[in-house]
Amino acid sequence: MIKLGLVGEGIAKSQSPDLHERLGASLGEPVRYDLVDSRGVADFDFPSAIQRLRAEGYRGTNVTFPFKEKAAKLADIRGEGVRRVGTANTLLFDADGLRAENTDYTGFISAYRHSFGSQPAGDVLLIGAGGVGRAVACALGELAVSCVHILEHDITRAKNLSRDLNAMGITAQSITAEQAQQELPNWQGVVNCSPIGHINHPGCPIDTAGLGAQHWVFDAVYIPAHTELLNAAYQAGAKTLSGVDLFVFQGVDAFRFFTAGHIASEQIDPHVIPLRTHYVEQLVSPRAPSVS
C-alpha cells in the first residue's frame, strides 16, 4: 500500500485522491491518498504537516495553494522543474532527504499539446503569478509564446516573475487591469492561474468583453470545471482548455515520481488518455457551459 497525500487550503472537493487511487488500482498497486486541509485550522504549520506525513510512512505528498513556494524552499533536493520555476507541487520522502518536483510545468505542456498541437501560444495574458502561475509561465516558454503579459494584484510578485522570465529568455511584462482590457483583443491566449473562479473564490478574474474566436483560453481552476471565464470564452467562440486537463496530466506526472522504482513509466503511458476521458466525462461533460 502506497500512502500519499495532498496539503493545501480548501481542498475538501479535490479529485486527487480519486485520480491516484484509480490509477494505482489500474496498475495493480493499491494507493491510499489523504487530504491535509489547512482551511479553518488556526496557526496551520506547513513544515510540521510535512514532517508528520513523513513520520507516518507516506511515500510523498502533493502540495497546492497556498504552499507551493514554501514547499520548494523546504526541500533538500530540487528537481529540474523546481529549479526552473521556483515552486513545487510534489514532495517525495527520499532516503537522501526531502525532494521537490514540479509537475504543473510538465503537465501544462502536455495538456496544451494534447488540445492545440503545435499551435504557437502567441501573446498571452497570464492572470496570477503564484505557484501555478510561475509554472505555466515557464511552460509557455516551451510553447512558442511571444510575450507573457502578467496581471497580478501583488505588483512586486508580478515584477519578480517578469524579471525571472526575461532572464530565462521568455519575453514578459507586468501590466495593469486597464492595459489588459485594452490590449486583450490583440492577444492570442488567456491563462487564469489565480484562485478566482474556484468554488471557494467565485467570480471571473477579468472583464471578458474582449474575448473572441481568435483566442485560446485556459483556466487552472477545475472545481467547478465550468468557470465563469471558460463559459465566457465558450460563448465568444474561443478555444478552451479546462483545468481538468492540467489536473490529469500533472497528476499522472506526480504519480510517476511517487511510484518510480515500483512501476515503469511505460506501464503508465497507456492509462493517461483513458483517465483524461474519464474526468472530462465526469467533470466537464455533465452539462454544456452556461451563459455567464
C-alpha positions as CSV (number, residue, x, y, z in Angstrom):
1,M,0.0,0.0,0.0
2,I,1.4,3.3,-1.1
3,K,0.4,6.2,1.2
4,L,0.2,9.6,-0.5
5,G,-1.3,13.0,0.4
6,L,-2.3,16.5,-0.6
7,V,-1.6,19.5,1.5
8,G,-3.5,22.7,0.7
9,E,-6.3,25.1,1.7
10,G,-9.9,24.4,0.8
11,I,-9.2,21.0,-0.8
12,A,-12.2,19.1,0.5
13,K,-13.6,18.6,-3.0
14,S,-10.3,17.7,-4.6
15,Q,-10.4,14.8,-7.1
16,S,-6.7,14.0,-6.5
17,P,-7.5,11.0,-4.1
18,D,-9.7,9.5,-6.8
19,L,-7.1,10.0,-9.5
20,H,-4.2,8.4,-7.7
21,E,-6.2,5.6,-6.2
22,R,-7.9,4.9,-9.6
23,L,-4.5,4.9,-11.4
24,G,-2.9,2.7,-8.7
25,A,-5.8,0.2,-9.0
26,S,-5.5,0.1,-12.8
27,L,-1.8,-0.8,-12.4
28,G,-2.3,-3.3,-9.5
29,E,-0.6,-1.0,-6.9
30,P,-3.0,-0.1,-4.0
31,V,-2.9,3.5,-3.1
32,R,-4.3,5.4,-0.1
33,Y,-4.4,9.2,-0.7
34,D,-5.3,11.5,2.1
35,L,-6.1,15.2,2.3
36,V,-4.5,17.6,4.8
37,D,-6.6,20.7,4.6
38,S,-5.4,23.9,6.3
39,R,-8.7,25.7,5.8
40,G,-10.2,26.7,9.2
41,V,-7.1,25.4,11.0
42,A,-5.7,28.1,13.3
43,D,-1.9,28.5,13.1
44,F,-1.5,25.7,10.5
45,D,2.2,24.9,10.3
46,F,3.2,23.6,6.8
47,P,6.6,22.2,7.7
48,S,5.2,20.3,10.7
49,A,2.4,18.9,8.5
50,I,5.1,17.6,6.0
51,Q,7.2,16.2,8.8
52,R,4.2,14.3,10.2
53,L,3.4,12.7,6.9
54,R,6.9,11.5,6.6
55,A,6.9,10.1,10.1
56,E,3.7,8.3,9.4
57,G,5.2,6.4,6.4
58,Y,3.9,8.3,3.5
59,R,5.7,7.9,0.2
60,G,5.2,11.6,-0.6
61,T,2.6,14.3,-0.9
62,N,1.2,16.8,-3.4
63,V,1.1,20.4,-2.5
64,T,-1.3,23.1,-3.7
65,F,-2.4,26.6,-3.0
66,P,-1.0,28.4,-1.0
67,F,2.1,26.3,-0.1
68,K,3.9,25.7,-3.4
69,E,6.6,28.3,-2.8
70,K,7.1,27.1,0.8
71,A,7.4,23.5,-0.5
72,A,10.2,24.4,-2.8
73,K,12.1,26.2,-0.1
74,L,11.6,23.4,2.4
75,A,13.2,20.7,0.2
76,D,16.7,19.4,0.4
77,I,16.8,18.3,-3.2
78,R,15.1,20.2,-6.1
79,G,14.2,18.7,-9.4
80,E,14.7,20.5,-12.7
81,G,11.2,21.8,-12.8
82,V,11.5,23.3,-9.3
83,R,14.9,24.9,-10.1
84,R,13.4,26.4,-13.3
85,V,10.0,27.5,-11.8
86,G,10.9,28.2,-8.2
87,T,7.8,26.4,-6.8
88,A,6.9,22.7,-6.1
89,N,3.6,20.8,-6.1
90,T,5.1,17.4,-5.3
91,L,7.3,16.4,-2.4
92,L,9.0,13.0,-2.1
93,F,10.3,11.5,1.1
94,D,13.6,10.0,-0.3
95,A,16.3,8.4,1.8
96,D,18.6,11.3,0.9
97,G,16.1,13.9,2.1
98,L,13.0,15.8,1.0
99,R,12.9,16.1,-2.8
100,A,10.7,18.6,-4.6
101,E,9.4,18.3,-8.1
102,N,7.0,20.5,-10.2
103,T,4.5,18.6,-12.4
104,D,2.4,21.7,-13.1
105,Y,5.2,22.7,-15.5
106,T,5.3,19.4,-17.4
107,G,1.5,18.8,-17.0
108,F,0.6,22.1,-18.7
109,I,2.9,21.4,-21.7
110,S,1.3,18.0,-22.2
111,A,-2.3,19.4,-21.7
112,Y,-1.7,22.2,-24.2
113,R,-0.2,20.0,-26.9
114,H,-2.9,17.4,-26.4
115,S,-5.6,20.0,-27.2
116,F,-3.8,22.5,-29.5
117,G,-1.0,20.5,-31.1
118,S,1.9,22.7,-32.3
119,Q,-0.2,25.9,-32.4
120,P,2.1,28.8,-31.1
121,A,0.9,30.2,-27.8
122,G,1.4,33.8,-29.1
123,D,0.9,36.8,-26.9
124,V,-0.6,35.5,-23.6
125,L,-2.4,37.3,-20.7
126,L,-1.3,35.5,-17.6
127,I,-3.6,36.1,-14.5
128,G,-1.9,35.2,-11.3
129,A,1.8,35.0,-10.6
130,G,1.7,32.5,-7.7
131,G,2.9,28.9,-7.7
132,V,0.9,27.5,-10.7
133,G,1.2,30.9,-12.5
134,R,5.0,30.6,-12.4
135,A,4.9,27.0,-13.6
136,V,2.6,27.8,-16.5
137,A,4.6,30.9,-17.5
138,C,7.7,28.8,-17.7
139,A,5.9,26.1,-19.7
140,L,4.7,28.8,-22.1
141,G,8.3,29.3,-22.9
142,E,8.3,25.8,-24.4
143,L,5.2,26.6,-26.4
144,A,6.3,29.4,-28.7
145,V,4.9,32.2,-26.5
146,S,5.6,35.7,-27.9
147,C,5.2,37.6,-24.7
148,V,3.7,36.8,-21.3
149,H,1.6,39.8,-20.0
150,I,1.3,39.3,-16.3
151,L,-1.7,40.6,-14.4
152,E,-1.3,40.2,-10.6
153,H,-2.7,42.2,-7.7
154,D,0.7,41.9,-5.9
155,I,2.8,44.2,-8.1
156,T,6.1,43.0,-6.6
157,R,5.2,39.4,-7.3
158,A,4.4,40.3,-10.9
159,K,7.6,42.2,-11.4
160,N,9.6,39.4,-9.9
161,L,8.1,36.9,-12.3
162,S,8.6,39.2,-15.2
163,R,12.3,39.6,-14.3
164,D,12.8,35.9,-13.9
165,L,11.1,35.0,-17.2
166,N,13.1,37.6,-19.1
167,A,16.3,36.2,-17.5
168,M,15.3,32.8,-19.0
169,G,14.8,34.3,-22.4
170,I,11.0,34.4,-22.2
171,T,9.7,37.9,-23.0
172,A,7.4,39.1,-20.2
173,Q,6.0,42.3,-18.7
174,S,3.8,43.3,-15.8
175,I,0.6,45.1,-16.7
176,T,-2.4,46.7,-15.2
177,A,-6.0,45.6,-15.4
178,E,-6.7,48.6,-17.7
179,Q,-3.9,47.6,-20.0
180,A,-5.2,44.1,-20.1
181,Q,-8.7,45.2,-21.0
182,Q,-7.4,47.5,-23.8
183,E,-5.0,45.0,-25.4
184,L,-6.8,41.7,-24.9
185,P,-8.4,41.7,-28.4
186,N,-4.9,41.8,-29.9
187,W,-3.5,38.9,-28.0
188,Q,-4.0,35.2,-28.6
189,G,-4.1,33.5,-25.2
190,V,-5.7,34.0,-21.8
191,V,-4.5,31.9,-18.8
192,N,-6.1,32.1,-15.4
193,C,-3.7,30.9,-12.7
194,S,-5.4,32.8,-9.9
195,P,-7.9,31.1,-7.5
196,I,-10.7,33.3,-8.8
197,G,-13.4,31.1,-10.2
198,H,-12.8,28.3,-7.7
199,I,-15.8,27.1,-5.6
200,N,-14.2,28.9,-2.6
201,H,-13.3,32.1,-4.6
202,P,-16.3,32.6,-7.0
203,G,-16.2,35.2,-9.8
204,C,-14.3,36.0,-13.0
205,P,-10.7,37.3,-13.0
206,I,-11.0,39.7,-15.9
207,D,-13.5,41.7,-18.0
208,T,-14.3,39.2,-20.7
209,A,-15.8,41.7,-23.2
210,G,-12.6,41.5,-25.3
211,L,-12.7,37.7,-25.8
212,G,-13.2,36.4,-29.3
213,A,-12.7,33.5,-31.7
214,Q,-9.1,34.5,-32.1
215,H,-8.3,33.4,-28.5
216,W,-7.4,30.2,-26.7
217,V,-8.3,30.3,-23.0
218,F,-7.1,28.1,-20.1
219,D,-8.4,28.1,-16.5
220,A,-6.3,26.3,-14.0
221,V,-9.4,26.0,-11.8
222,Y,-11.3,22.7,-12.2
223,I,-13.7,22.8,-9.3
224,P,-16.1,23.8,-10.9
225,A,-14.9,22.8,-14.4
226,H,-17.3,25.3,-16.0
227,T,-15.8,28.5,-14.6
228,E,-17.2,31.9,-15.5
229,L,-14.1,32.6,-17.5
230,L,-14.4,29.4,-19.6
231,N,-18.2,30.0,-20.0
232,A,-17.5,33.5,-21.4
233,A,-14.7,32.1,-23.7
234,Y,-17.1,29.4,-25.0
235,Q,-19.8,32.0,-25.7
236,A,-17.2,34.1,-27.6
237,G,-16.2,31.2,-29.8
238,A,-12.7,30.9,-28.3
239,K,-10.9,27.6,-28.0
240,T,-10.8,26.4,-24.4
241,L,-8.6,24.3,-22.2
242,S,-10.1,23.1,-18.9
243,G,-8.2,22.9,-15.6
244,V,-9.3,19.3,-15.7
245,D,-6.6,18.7,-18.4
246,L,-3.9,20.2,-16.1
247,F,-5.3,18.2,-13.2
248,V,-4.9,14.9,-15.1
249,F,-1.6,15.5,-16.8
250,Q,0.2,16.9,-13.7
251,G,-1.4,14.2,-11.5
252,V,-0.1,11.4,-13.7
253,D,3.4,13.0,-13.8
254,A,3.3,13.2,-9.9
255,F,2.2,9.5,-9.8
256,R,5.3,8.7,-12.0
257,F,7.5,10.2,-9.3
258,F,5.7,8.6,-6.4
259,T,5.9,5.1,-8.0
260,A,9.4,5.3,-9.5
261,G,11.2,2.1,-8.9
262,H,7.9,0.2,-8.5
263,I,6.1,0.9,-11.7
264,A,7.8,1.6,-15.1
265,S,6.8,4.9,-16.8
266,E,6.0,2.9,-19.9
267,Q,3.3,0.9,-17.9
268,I,1.6,4.2,-17.0
269,D,1.5,5.7,-20.5
270,P,-1.5,3.7,-21.9
271,H,-3.7,4.8,-19.0
272,V,-3.2,8.6,-19.4
273,I,-5.8,9.3,-22.2
274,P,-8.5,6.9,-20.8
275,L,-8.0,8.7,-17.4
276,R,-8.4,12.1,-19.1
277,T,-11.5,10.9,-20.9
278,H,-13.0,9.6,-17.6
279,Y,-12.5,13.0,-15.8
280,V,-13.8,15.0,-18.8
281,E,-16.9,12.9,-18.8
282,Q,-17.3,13.2,-15.0
283,L,-16.5,16.9,-14.6
284,V,-16.8,18.7,-17.9
285,S,-19.5,16.9,-19.9
286,P,-22.4,16.6,-17.5
287,R,-23.7,19.9,-18.7
288,A,-23.0,22.4,-21.5
289,P,-21.4,25.6,-20.5
290,S,-24.0,28.1,-19.2
291,V,-24.2,31.8,-20.3
292,S,-22.3,33.8,-17.8
